[in-house]
Amino acid sequence: MFSVKVEANFSSAHNLRAYKGKCESLHGHNWKIEVTACAERLDKAGMVVDFKVLRKRLYACLEKLDHKYLNEIPYFKKANPTSENIARYIYETLKGRVKNIKSVTVWENDSSCATYEE
Protein backbone atom coordinates (compact mmCIF):
# COMPACT_ATOMS: atom_id res chain seq x y z
CA MET A 1 0.00 0.00 0.00
CA PHE A 2 1.27 3.43 -0.94
CA SER A 3 0.21 6.63 0.82
CA VAL A 4 0.88 10.33 0.35
CA LYS A 5 0.06 13.21 2.64
CA VAL A 6 -0.21 16.98 2.27
CA GLU A 7 -0.61 19.56 5.01
CA ALA A 8 -2.16 23.01 5.05
CA ASN A 9 -3.30 25.55 7.62
CA PHE A 10 -6.19 27.89 8.16
CA SER A 11 -7.40 30.16 10.94
CA SER A 12 -10.98 30.46 12.15
CA ALA A 13 -13.18 31.08 15.15
CA HIS A 14 -15.91 28.91 16.61
CA ASN A 15 -17.74 28.07 19.78
CA LEU A 16 -19.02 24.66 20.79
CA ARG A 17 -22.69 24.07 21.47
CA ALA A 18 -23.86 21.59 24.11
CA TYR A 19 -20.51 21.92 25.86
CA LYS A 20 -19.73 23.18 29.34
CA GLY A 21 -16.36 24.84 29.68
CA LYS A 22 -14.12 27.41 28.04
CA CYS A 23 -14.81 26.16 24.52
CA GLU A 24 -18.48 27.14 24.73
CA SER A 25 -17.26 30.74 24.40
CA LEU A 26 -16.14 32.24 21.12
CA HIS A 27 -12.46 31.44 20.49
CA GLY A 28 -10.12 30.73 17.59
CA HIS A 29 -7.54 28.26 16.36
CA ASN A 30 -4.77 28.08 13.82
CA TRP A 31 -5.77 24.68 12.47
CA LYS A 32 -3.37 22.28 10.76
CA ILE A 33 -4.94 19.90 8.26
CA GLU A 34 -3.44 16.66 6.97
CA VAL A 35 -4.99 14.85 4.03
CA THR A 36 -3.83 11.31 3.23
CA ALA A 37 -4.49 9.42 0.00
CA CYS A 38 -3.66 5.72 -0.49
CA ALA A 39 -3.53 3.22 -3.33
CA GLU A 40 -2.50 -0.38 -3.86
CA ARG A 41 -1.11 0.51 -7.28
CA LEU A 42 0.46 3.66 -8.62
CA ASP A 43 -0.86 5.47 -11.69
CA LYS A 44 1.01 5.62 -15.00
CA ALA A 45 3.20 8.44 -13.65
CA GLY A 46 4.13 6.35 -10.61
CA MET A 47 1.96 8.33 -8.16
CA VAL A 48 -0.94 7.75 -5.79
CA VAL A 49 -2.12 11.26 -6.67
CA ASP A 50 -0.20 14.32 -7.80
CA PHE A 51 0.77 16.42 -4.74
CA LYS A 52 -0.03 19.57 -6.72
CA VAL A 53 -3.58 18.39 -7.43
CA LEU A 54 -4.15 17.21 -3.86
CA ARG A 55 -2.87 20.50 -2.42
CA LYS A 56 -4.92 22.61 -4.87
CA ARG A 57 -8.16 20.81 -3.95
CA LEU A 58 -7.39 21.08 -0.23
CA TYR A 59 -6.66 24.83 -0.50
CA ALA A 60 -9.95 25.36 -2.35
CA CYS A 61 -11.81 23.60 0.47
CA LEU A 62 -10.01 25.52 3.22
CA GLU A 63 -10.66 28.85 1.50
CA LYS A 64 -14.30 28.43 2.60
CA LEU A 65 -13.18 28.06 6.25
CA ASP A 66 -10.23 30.43 6.52
CA HIS A 67 -10.81 33.52 8.66
CA LYS A 68 -14.46 32.59 9.12
CA TYR A 69 -16.74 32.09 12.10
CA LEU A 70 -17.39 28.37 11.56
CA ASN A 71 -20.75 28.39 13.36
CA GLU A 72 -22.14 30.59 10.54
CA ILE A 73 -21.22 28.12 7.77
CA PRO A 74 -24.36 26.14 6.80
CA TYR A 75 -22.75 22.72 7.47
CA PHE A 76 -21.86 23.75 11.03
CA LYS A 77 -25.28 25.18 11.81
CA LYS A 78 -26.34 21.53 12.13
CA ALA A 79 -23.02 19.85 13.03
CA ASN A 80 -21.20 21.22 16.06
CA PRO A 81 -17.88 22.70 14.78
CA THR A 82 -15.69 20.27 16.70
CA SER A 83 -12.35 19.04 15.34
CA GLU A 84 -14.06 15.74 14.55
CA ASN A 85 -16.80 17.39 12.49
CA ILE A 86 -14.34 19.71 10.74
CA ALA A 87 -12.36 16.63 9.69
CA ARG A 88 -15.54 15.00 8.37
CA TYR A 89 -16.56 18.20 6.53
CA ILE A 90 -13.18 18.43 4.78
CA TYR A 91 -13.23 14.70 3.93
CA GLU A 92 -16.75 14.90 2.48
CA THR A 93 -15.84 18.02 0.50
CA LEU A 94 -12.74 16.36 -0.98
CA LYS A 95 -14.17 12.85 -1.44
CA GLY A 96 -15.47 13.32 -4.98
CA ARG A 97 -12.57 15.58 -5.96
CA VAL A 98 -9.53 13.66 -4.72
CA LYS A 99 -8.62 10.26 -6.05
CA ASN A 100 -7.90 7.66 -3.35
CA ILE A 101 -8.59 9.89 -0.33
CA LYS A 102 -8.12 7.89 2.86
CA SER A 103 -8.33 10.29 5.79
CA VAL A 104 -8.36 13.86 7.02
CA THR A 105 -6.71 14.85 10.30
CA VAL A 106 -7.43 18.18 11.96
CA TRP A 107 -4.99 19.54 14.55
CA GLU A 108 -6.42 22.28 16.77
CA ASN A 109 -3.10 22.64 18.61
CA ASP A 110 0.27 20.87 18.77
CA SER A 111 -0.99 18.03 20.95
CA SER A 112 -4.67 17.49 20.01
CA CYS A 113 -6.10 16.19 16.76
CA ALA A 114 -9.07 14.32 15.30
CA THR A 115 -9.13 12.07 12.22
CA TYR A 116 -12.00 11.11 9.95
CA GLU A 117 -11.93 8.26 7.43
CA GLU A 118 -14.54 6.00 5.91
N, CA, C and O atoms as a GROMACS GRO file, in nm:
protein
  472
    1MET      N    1   0.086  -0.118   0.000
    1MET     CA    2   0.000   0.000   0.000
    1MET      C    3   0.090   0.124   0.000
    1MET      O    4   0.185   0.134   0.077
    2PHE      N    5   0.056   0.216  -0.088
    2PHE     CA    6   0.127   0.344  -0.094
    2PHE      C    7   0.038   0.451  -0.034
    2PHE      O    8  -0.084   0.445  -0.046
    3SER      N    9   0.099   0.550   0.032
    3SER     CA   10   0.021   0.663   0.082
    3SER      C   11   0.102   0.791   0.064
    3SER      O   12   0.225   0.790   0.070
    4VAL      N   13   0.029   0.900   0.043
    4VAL     CA   14   0.088   1.033   0.035
    4VAL      C   15   0.007   1.124   0.127
    4VAL      O   16  -0.110   1.099   0.155
    5LYS      N   17   0.072   1.230   0.172
    5LYS     CA   18   0.006   1.321   0.264
    5LYS      C   19   0.046   1.464   0.230
    5LYS      O   20   0.162   1.491   0.200
    6VAL      N   21  -0.051   1.556   0.236
    6VAL     CA   22  -0.021   1.698   0.227
    6VAL      C   23  -0.077   1.765   0.352
    6VAL      O   24  -0.170   1.716   0.415
    7GLU      N   25  -0.018   1.878   0.386
    7GLU     CA   26  -0.061   1.956   0.501
    7GLU      C   27  -0.092   2.098   0.458
    7GLU      O   28  -0.033   2.149   0.362
    8ALA      N   29  -0.183   2.161   0.528
    8ALA     CA   30  -0.216   2.301   0.505
    8ALA      C   31  -0.268   2.357   0.637
    8ALA      O   32  -0.294   2.283   0.732
    9ASN      N   33  -0.284   2.487   0.641
    9ASN     CA   34  -0.330   2.555   0.762
    9ASN      C   35  -0.440   2.654   0.729
    9ASN      O   36  -0.448   2.705   0.617
   10PHE      N   37  -0.524   2.680   0.827
   10PHE     CA   38  -0.619   2.789   0.816
   10PHE      C   39  -0.650   2.837   0.957
   10PHE      O   40  -0.627   2.766   1.055
   11SER      N   41  -0.702   2.958   0.966
   11SER     CA   42  -0.740   3.016   1.094
   11SER      C   43  -0.890   3.043   1.093
   11SER      O   44  -0.945   3.085   0.991
   12SER      N   45  -0.954   3.018   1.205
   12SER     CA   46  -1.098   3.046   1.215
   12SER      C   47  -1.138   3.053   1.361
   12SER      O   48  -1.062   3.018   1.452
   13ALA      N   49  -1.260   3.101   1.381
   13ALA     CA   50  -1.318   3.108   1.515
   13ALA      C   51  -1.439   3.016   1.520
   13ALA      O   52  -1.502   2.987   1.418
   14HIS      N   53  -1.471   2.972   1.641
   14HIS     CA   54  -1.591   2.891   1.661
   14HIS      C   55  -1.624   2.891   1.810
   14HIS      O   56  -1.545   2.936   1.893
   15ASN      N   57  -1.740   2.841   1.840
   15ASN     CA   58  -1.774   2.807   1.978
   15ASN      C   59  -1.854   2.678   1.974
   15ASN      O   60  -1.932   2.655   1.882
   16LEU      N   61  -1.836   2.596   2.076
   16LEU     CA   62  -1.902   2.466   2.079
   16LEU      C   63  -2.036   2.477   2.148
   16LEU      O   64  -2.050   2.541   2.253
   17ARG      N   65  -2.135   2.414   2.088
   17ARG     CA   66  -2.268   2.407   2.147
   17ARG      C   67  -2.276   2.279   2.230
   17ARG      O   68  -2.202   2.184   2.205
   18ALA      N   69  -2.365   2.277   2.326
   18ALA     CA   70  -2.386   2.159   2.411
   18ALA      C   71  -2.258   2.118   2.481
   18ALA      O   72  -2.230   1.999   2.499
   19TYR      N   73  -2.179   2.216   2.520
   19TYR     CA   74  -2.051   2.192   2.586
   19TYR      C   75  -2.040   2.286   2.705
   19TYR      O   76  -2.075   2.404   2.695
   20LYS      N   77  -1.993   2.236   2.815
   20LYS     CA   78  -1.973   2.318   2.934
   20LYS      C   79  -1.823   2.335   2.956
   20LYS      O   80  -1.752   2.237   2.978
   21GLY      N   81  -1.777   2.456   2.950
   21GLY     CA   82  -1.636   2.484   2.968
   21GLY      C   83  -1.594   2.600   2.880
   21GLY      O   84  -1.677   2.665   2.817
   22LYS      N   85  -1.465   2.626   2.877
   22LYS     CA   86  -1.412   2.741   2.804
   22LYS      C   87  -1.450   2.741   2.657
   22LYS      O   88  -1.471   2.847   2.598
   23CYS      N   89  -1.458   2.624   2.597
   23CYS     CA   90  -1.481   2.616   2.452
   23CYS      C   91  -1.624   2.650   2.411
   23CYS      O   92  -1.654   2.659   2.292
   24GLU      N   93  -1.714   2.669   2.508
   24GLU     CA   94  -1.848   2.714   2.473
   24GLU      C   95  -1.847   2.862   2.438
   24GLU      O   96  -1.943   2.912   2.378
   25SER      N   97  -1.742   2.933   2.475
   25SER     CA   98  -1.726   3.074   2.440
   25SER      C   99  -1.655   3.086   2.306
   25SER      O  100  -1.579   2.998   2.266
   26LEU      N  101  -1.681   3.198   2.239
   26LEU     CA  102  -1.614   3.224   2.112
   26LEU      C  103  -1.463   3.225   2.130
   26LEU      O  104  -1.411   3.292   2.219
   27HIS      N  105  -1.393   3.149   2.046
   27HIS     CA  106  -1.246   3.144   2.049
   27HIS      C  107  -1.197   3.100   1.912
   27HIS      O  108  -1.276   3.059   1.828
   28GLY      N  109  -1.067   3.107   1.889
   28GLY     CA  110  -1.012   3.073   1.759
   28GLY      C  111  -0.898   2.975   1.766
   28GLY      O  112  -0.841   2.950   1.872
   29HIS      N  113  -0.866   2.920   1.650
   29HIS     CA  114  -0.754   2.826   1.636
   29HIS      C  115  -0.680   2.855   1.507
   29HIS      O  116  -0.737   2.908   1.412
   30ASN      N  117  -0.555   2.820   1.505
   30ASN     CA  118  -0.477   2.808   1.382
   30ASN      C  119  -0.469   2.658   1.355
   30ASN      O  120  -0.381   2.589   1.406
   31TRP      N  121  -0.561   2.610   1.273
   31TRP     CA  122  -0.577   2.468   1.247
   31TRP      C  123  -0.472   2.418   1.150
   31TRP      O  124  -0.435   2.489   1.056
   32LYS      N  125  -0.423   2.297   1.172
   32LYS     CA  126  -0.337   2.228   1.076
   32LYS      C  127  -0.416   2.110   1.023
   32LYS      O  128  -0.474   2.033   1.100
   33ILE      N  129  -0.418   2.096   0.891
   33ILE     CA  130  -0.494   1.990   0.826
   33ILE      C  131  -0.399   1.898   0.754
   33ILE      O  132  -0.308   1.943   0.684
   34GLU      N  133  -0.419   1.767   0.771
   34GLU     CA  134  -0.344   1.666   0.697
   34GLU      C  135  -0.442   1.583   0.616
   34GLU      O  136  -0.541   1.532   0.670
   35VAL      N  137  -0.416   1.569   0.489
   35VAL     CA  138  -0.499   1.485   0.403
   35VAL      C  139  -0.410   1.372   0.351
   35VAL      O  140  -0.302   1.396   0.297
   36THR      N  141  -0.457   1.248   0.368
   36THR     CA  142  -0.383   1.131   0.323
   36THR      C  143  -0.462   1.060   0.213
   36THR      O  144  -0.584   1.041   0.224
   37ALA      N  145  -0.391   1.023   0.108
   37ALA     CA  146  -0.449   0.942   0.000
   37ALA      C  147  -0.367   0.815  -0.011
   37ALA      O  148  -0.245   0.817   0.008
   38CYS      N  149  -0.433   0.703  -0.042
   38CYS     CA  150  -0.366   0.572  -0.049
   38CYS      C  151  -0.409   0.497  -0.175
   38CYS      O  152  -0.518   0.520  -0.229
   39ALA      N  153  -0.320   0.408  -0.219
   39ALA     CA  154  -0.353   0.322  -0.333
   39ALA      C  155  -0.267   0.197  -0.329
   39ALA      O  156  -0.151   0.201  -0.287
   40GLU      N  157  -0.324   0.088  -0.373
   40GLU     CA  158  -0.250  -0.038  -0.386
   40GLU      C  159  -0.151  -0.029  -0.502
   40GLU      O  160  -0.040  -0.083  -0.495
   41ARG      N  161  -0.194   0.039  -0.608
   41ARG     CA  162  -0.111   0.051  -0.728
   41ARG      C  163  -0.094   0.198  -0.762
   41ARG      O  164  -0.182   0.280  -0.737
   42LEU      N  165   0.019   0.229  -0.820
   42LEU     CA  166   0.046   0.366  -0.862
   42LEU      C  167  -0.010   0.389  -1.002
   42LEU      O  168  -0.029   0.294  -1.079
   43ASP      N  169  -0.036   0.515  -1.034
   43ASP     CA  170  -0.086   0.547  -1.169
   43ASP      C  171   0.028   0.538  -1.270
   43ASP      O  172   0.140   0.500  -1.236
   44LYS      N  173   0.001   0.574  -1.394
   44LYS     CA  174   0.101   0.562  -1.500
   44LYS      C  175   0.224   0.649  -1.475
   44LYS      O  176   0.332   0.618  -1.524
   45ALA      N  177   0.207   0.755  -1.398
   45ALA     CA  178   0.320   0.844  -1.366
   45ALA      C  179   0.396   0.795  -1.242
   45ALA      O  180   0.496   0.855  -1.203
   46GLY      N  181   0.348   0.686  -1.180
   46GLY     CA  182   0.413   0.634  -1.060
   46GLY      C  183   0.370   0.704  -0.933
   46GLY      O  184   0.447   0.711  -0.837
   47MET      N  185   0.246   0.758  -0.932
   47MET     CA  186   0.196   0.833  -0.816
   47MET      C  187   0.064   0.776  -0.765
   47MET      O  188  -0.012   0.713  -0.839
   48VAL      N  189   0.039   0.799  -0.636
   48VAL     CA  190  -0.094   0.775  -0.579
   48VAL      C  191  -0.187   0.884  -0.632
   48VAL      O  192  -0.294   0.856  -0.685
   49VAL      N  193  -0.144   1.007  -0.615
   49VAL     CA  194  -0.212   1.126  -0.667
   49VAL      C  195  -0.106   1.235  -0.671
   49VAL      O  196  -0.016   1.239  -0.587
   50ASP      N  197  -0.116   1.323  -0.767
   50ASP     CA  198  -0.020   1.432  -0.780
   50ASP      C  199  -0.033   1.525  -0.659
   50ASP      O  200  -0.142   1.572  -0.629
   51PHE      N  201   0.079   1.552  -0.589
   51PHE     CA  202   0.077   1.642  -0.474
   51PHE      C  203   0.014   1.777  -0.510
   51PHE      O  204  -0.063   1.834  -0.433
   52LYS      N  205   0.048   1.827  -0.629
   52LYS     CA  206  -0.003   1.957  -0.672
   52LYS      C  207  -0.156   1.957  -0.679
   52LYS      O  208  -0.221   2.052  -0.635
   53VAL      N  209  -0.212   1.851  -0.732
   53VAL     CA  210  -0.358   1.839  -0.743
   53VAL      C  211  -0.420   1.827  -0.604
   53VAL      O  212  -0.519   1.894  -0.574
   54LEU      N  213  -0.363   1.741  -0.521
   54LEU     CA  214  -0.415   1.721  -0.386
   54LEU      C  215  -0.412   1.852  -0.307
   54LEU      O  216  -0.510   1.887  -0.242
   55ARG      N  217  -0.301   1.923  -0.314
   55ARG     CA  218  -0.287   2.050  -0.242
   55ARG      C  219  -0.386   2.156  -0.294
   55ARG      O  220  -0.447   2.228  -0.216
   56LYS      N  221  -0.401   2.164  -0.426
   56LYS     CA  222  -0.492   2.261  -0.487
   56LYS      C  223  -0.636   2.238  -0.440
   56LYS      O  224  -0.706   2.333  -0.407
   57ARG      N  225  -0.678   2.112  -0.437
   57ARG     CA  226  -0.815   2.081  -0.395
   57ARG      C  227  -0.835   2.108  -0.246
   57ARG      O  228  -0.941   2.154  -0.205
   58LEU      N  229  -0.731   2.079  -0.166
   58LEU     CA  230  -0.739   2.108  -0.023
   58LEU      C  231  -0.747   2.259   0.000
   58LEU      O  232  -0.830   2.304   0.079
   59TYR      N  233  -0.663   2.337  -0.067
   59TYR     CA  234  -0.666   2.483  -0.050
   59TYR      C  235  -0.802   2.540  -0.087
   59TYR      O  236  -0.852   2.631  -0.020
   60ALA      N  237  -0.863   2.488  -0.194
   60ALA     CA  238  -0.995   2.536  -0.235
   60ALA      C  239  -1.098   2.509  -0.126
   60ALA      O  240  -1.185   2.593  -0.100
   61CYS      N  241  -1.090   2.394  -0.063
   61CYS     CA  242  -1.181   2.360   0.047
   61CYS      C  243  -1.158   2.452   0.166
   61CYS      O  244  -1.253   2.504   0.224
   62LEU      N  245  -1.032   2.472   0.203
   62LEU     CA  246  -1.001   2.552   0.322
   62LEU      C  247  -1.031   2.700   0.302
   62LEU      O  248  -1.053   2.772   0.400
   63GLU      N  249  -1.033   2.745   0.179
   63GLU     CA  250  -1.066   2.885   0.150
   63GLU      C  251  -1.204   2.920   0.207
   63GLU      O  252  -1.229   3.033   0.248
   64LYS      N  253  -1.294   2.821   0.208
   64LYS     CA  254  -1.430   2.843   0.260
   64LYS      C  255  -1.433   2.851   0.413
   64LYS      O  256  -1.532   2.896   0.470
   65LEU      N  257  -1.325   2.808   0.479
   65LEU     CA  258  -1.318   2.806   0.625
   65LEU      C  259  -1.225   2.912   0.682
   65LEU      O  260  -1.242   2.955   0.796
   66ASP      N  261  -1.128   2.955   0.603
   66ASP     CA  262  -1.023   3.043   0.652
   66ASP      C  263  -1.077   3.181   0.690
   66ASP      O  264  -1.148   3.246   0.613
   67HIS      N  265  -1.041   3.223   0.810
   67HIS     CA  266  -1.081   3.352   0.866
   67HIS      C  267  -1.234   3.368   0.869
   67HIS      O  268  -1.287   3.476   0.842
   68LYS      N  269  -1.300   3.259   0.901
   68LYS     CA  270  -1.446   3.259   0.912
   68LYS      C  271  -1.487   3.221   1.054
   68LYS      O  272  -1.409   3.162   1.129
   69TYR      N  273  -1.610   3.256   1.087
   69TYR     CA  274  -1.674   3.208   1.210
   69TYR      C  275  -1.746   3.081   1.170
   69TYR      O  276  -1.852   3.086   1.106
   70LEU      N  277  -1.690   2.966   1.206
   70LEU     CA  278  -1.739   2.837   1.156
   70LEU      C  279  -1.886   2.814   1.185
   70LEU      O  280  -1.956   2.753   1.104
   71ASN      N  281  -1.935   2.860   1.298
   71ASN     CA  282  -2.075   2.839   1.336
   71ASN      C  283  -2.172   2.900   1.235
   71ASN      O  284  -2.289   2.860   1.231
   72GLU      N  285  -2.127   2.994   1.153
   72GLU     CA  286  -2.214   3.058   1.054
   72GLU      C  287  -2.214   2.987   0.919
   72GLU      O  288  -2.295   3.020   0.832
   73ILE      N  289  -2.126   2.890   0.901
   73ILE     CA  290  -2.122   2.812   0.776
   73ILE      C  291  -2.236   2.711   0.782
   73ILE      O  292  -2.252   2.642   0.882
   74PRO      N  293  -2.317   2.701   0.676
   74PRO     CA  294  -2.436   2.614   0.680
   74PRO      C  295  -2.411   2.474   0.736
   74PRO      O  296  -2.493   2.426   0.815
   75TYR      N  297  -2.304   2.407   0.698
   75TYR     CA  298  -2.275   2.272   0.747
   75TYR      C  299  -2.268   2.269   0.900
   75TYR      O  300  -2.316   2.175   0.963
   76PHE      N  301  -2.208   2.374   0.958
   76PHE     CA  302  -2.186   2.375   1.103
   76PHE      C  303  -2.302   2.440   1.180
   76PHE      O  304  -2.293   2.456   1.302
   77LYS      N  305  -2.407   2.476   1.110
   77LYS     CA  306  -2.528   2.518   1.181
   77LYS      C  307  -2.600   2.395   1.235
   77LYS      O  308  -2.673   2.402   1.333
   78LYS      N  309  -2.577   2.280   1.168
   78LYS     CA  310  -2.634   2.153   1.213
   78LYS      C  311  -2.531   2.071   1.290
   78LYS      O  312  -2.562   2.016   1.396
   79ALA      N  313  -2.409   2.062   1.238
   79ALA     CA  314  -2.302   1.985   1.303
   79ALA      C  315  -2.220   2.079   1.390
   79ALA      O  316  -2.173   2.183   1.344
   80ASN      N  317  -2.203   2.043   1.515
   80ASN     CA  318  -2.120   2.122   1.606
   80ASN      C  319  -1.980   2.134   1.546
   80ASN      O  320  -1.925   2.033   1.502
   81PRO      N  321  -1.919   2.253   1.542
   81PRO     CA  322  -1.788   2.270   1.478
   81PRO      C  323  -1.671   2.219   1.562
   81PRO      O  324  -1.578   2.293   1.595
   82THR      N  325  -1.677   2.092   1.597
   82THR     CA  326  -1.569   2.027   1.670
   82THR      C  327  -1.459   1.987   1.571
   82THR      O  328  -1.481   1.989   1.450
   83SER      N  329  -1.343   1.952   1.621
   83SER     CA  330  -1.236   1.904   1.534
   83SER      C  331  -1.281   1.782   1.455
   83SER      O  332  -1.248   1.767   1.338
   84GLU      N  333  -1.356   1.695   1.520
   84GLU     CA  334  -1.406   1.574   1.455
   84GLU      C  335  -1.496   1.609   1.336
   84GLU      O  336  -1.481   1.553   1.227
   85ASN      N  337  -1.588   1.702   1.356
   85ASN     CA  338  -1.680   1.739   1.249
   85ASN      C  339  -1.612   1.822   1.140
   85ASN      O  340  -1.653   1.816   1.024
   86ILE      N  341  -1.511   1.899   1.176
   86ILE     CA  342  -1.434   1.971   1.074
   86ILE      C  343  -1.361   1.871   0.986
   86ILE      O  344  -1.357   1.887   0.864
   87ALA      N  345  -1.303   1.767   1.046
   87ALA     CA  346  -1.236   1.663   0.969
   87ALA      C  347  -1.334   1.595   0.874
   87ALA      O  348  -1.302   1.571   0.758
   88ARG      N  349  -1.453   1.564   0.922
   88ARG     CA  350  -1.554   1.500   0.837
   88ARG      C  351  -1.598   1.594   0.724
   88ARG      O  352  -1.613   1.550   0.610
   89TYR      N  353  -1.618   1.722   0.754
   89TYR     CA  354  -1.656   1.820   0.653
   89TYR      C  355  -1.552   1.826   0.541
   89TYR      O  356  -1.587   1.823   0.423
   90ILE      N  357  -1.425   1.835   0.578
   90ILE     CA  358  -1.318   1.843   0.478
   90ILE      C  359  -1.313   1.714   0.396
   90ILE      O  360  -1.301   1.718   0.274
   91TYR      N  361  -1.323   1.599   0.463
   91TYR     CA  362  -1.323   1.470   0.393
   91TYR      C  363  -1.437   1.465   0.291
   91TYR      O  364  -1.415   1.432   0.175
   92GLU      N  365  -1.558   1.497   0.336
   92GLU     CA  366  -1.674   1.490   0.248
   92GLU      C  367  -1.662   1.588   0.132
   92GLU      O  368  -1.707   1.558   0.021
   93THR      N  369  -1.603   1.704   0.156
   93THR     CA  370  -1.584   1.802   0.050
   93THR      C  371  -1.484   1.751  -0.054
   93THR      O  372  -1.502   1.772  -0.174
   94LEU      N  373  -1.379   1.684  -0.008
   94LEU     CA  374  -1.274   1.636  -0.098
   94LEU      C  375  -1.306   1.502  -0.163
   94LEU      O  376  -1.250   1.469  -0.267
   95LYS      N  377  -1.394   1.424  -0.103
   95LYS     CA  378  -1.417   1.285  -0.144
   95LYS      C  379  -1.438   1.268  -0.294
   95LYS      O  380  -1.376   1.181  -0.355
   96GLY      N  381  -1.522   1.346  -0.355
   96GLY     CA  382  -1.547   1.332  -0.498
   96GLY      C  383  -1.445   1.403  -0.585
   96GLY      O  384  -1.448   1.391  -0.707
   97ARG      N  385  -1.354   1.477  -0.522
   97ARG     CA  386  -1.257   1.558  -0.596
   97ARG      C  387  -1.114   1.507  -0.587
   97ARG      O  388  -1.028   1.549  -0.664
   98VAL      N  389  -1.089   1.417  -0.493
   98VAL     CA  390  -0.953   1.366  -0.472
   98VAL      C  391  -0.954   1.215  -0.487
   98VAL      O  392  -1.026   1.144  -0.417
   99LYS      N  393  -0.874   1.169  -0.580
   99LYS     CA  394  -0.862   1.026  -0.605
   99LYS      C  395  -0.794   0.959  -0.486
   99LYS      O  396  -0.691   1.007  -0.438
  100ASN      N  397  -0.851   0.850  -0.438
  100ASN     CA  398  -0.790   0.766  -0.335
  100ASN      C  399  -0.780   0.831  -0.197
  100ASN      O  400  -0.692   0.793  -0.119
  101ILE      N  401  -0.866   0.927  -0.166
  101ILE     CA  402  -0.859   0.989  -0.033
  101ILE      C  403  -0.882   0.883   0.074
  101ILE      O  404  -0.973   0.801   0.062
  102LYS      N  405  -0.800   0.885   0.177
  102LYS     CA  406  -0.812   0.788   0.286
  102LYS      C  407  -0.861   0.855   0.414
  102LYS      O  408  -0.954   0.807   0.478
  103SER      N  409  -0.797   0.967   0.451
  103SER     CA  410  -0.833   1.029   0.579
  103SER      C  411  -0.800   1.177   0.580
  103SER      O  412  -0.720   1.226   0.500
  104VAL      N  413  -0.865   1.245   0.674
  104VAL     CA  414  -0.836   1.386   0.702
  104VAL      C  415  -0.814   1.397   0.852
  104VAL      O  416  -0.895   1.351   0.932
  105THR      N  417  -0.702   1.460   0.890
  105THR     CA  418  -0.671   1.485   1.030
  105THR      C  419  -0.669   1.635   1.053
  105THR      O  420  -0.610   1.710   0.975
  106VAL      N  421  -0.735   1.677   1.160
  106VAL     CA  422  -0.743   1.818   1.196
  106VAL      C  423  -0.676   1.837   1.331
  106VAL      O  424  -0.717   1.779   1.432
  107TRP      N  425  -0.571   1.919   1.332
  107TRP     CA  426  -0.499   1.954   1.455
  107TRP      C  427  -0.548   2.089   1.502
  107TRP      O  428  -0.538   2.187   1.428
  108GLU      N  429  -0.601   2.097   1.624
  108GLU     CA  430  -0.642   2.228   1.677
  108GLU      C  431  -0.530   2.292   1.759
  108GLU      O  432  -0.534   2.413   1.785
  109ASN      N  433  -0.432   2.213   1.798
  109ASN     CA  434  -0.310   2.264   1.861
  109ASN      C  435  -0.202   2.156   1.843
  109ASN      O  436  -0.226   2.054   1.780
  110ASP      N  437  -0.085   2.179   1.899
  110ASP     CA  438   0.027   2.087   1.877
  110ASP      C  439   0.008   1.948   1.936
  110ASP      O  440   0.079   1.854   1.898
  111SER      N  441  -0.086   1.933   2.028
  111SER     CA  442  -0.099   1.803   2.095
  111SER      C  443  -0.239   1.741   2.086
  111SER      O  444  -0.264   1.638   2.150
  112SER      N  445  -0.331   1.801   2.008
  112SER     CA  446  -0.467   1.749   2.001
  112SER      C  447  -0.517   1.749   1.857
  112SER      O  448  -0.517   1.851   1.789
  113CYS      N  449  -0.559   1.629   1.812
  113CYS     CA  450  -0.610   1.619   1.676
  113CYS      C  451  -0.724   1.518   1.668
  113CYS      O  452  -0.743   1.436   1.758
  114ALA      N  453  -0.799   1.526   1.559
  114ALA     CA  454  -0.907   1.432   1.530
  114ALA      C  455  -0.894   1.389   1.385
  114ALA      O  456  -0.859   1.470   1.299
  115THR      N  457  -0.923   1.261   1.357
  115THR     CA  458  -0.913   1.207   1.222
  115THR      C  459  -1.046   1.149   1.180
  115THR      O  460  -1.115   1.085   1.259
  116TYR      N  461  -1.082   1.173   1.053
  116TYR     CA  462  -1.200   1.111   0.995
  116TYR      C  463  -1.159   1.032   0.871
  116TYR      O  464  -1.084   1.080   0.787
  117GLU      N  465  -1.210   0.909   0.863
  117GLU     CA  466  -1.193   0.826   0.743
  117GLU      C  467  -1.313   0.733   0.733
  117GLU      O  468  -1.378   0.700   0.832
  118GLU      N  469  -1.342   0.692   0.612
  118GLU     CA  470  -1.454   0.600   0.591
  118GLU      C  471  -1.402   0.459   0.583
  118GLU      O  472  -1.480   0.365   0.566
   0.00000   0.00000   0.00000
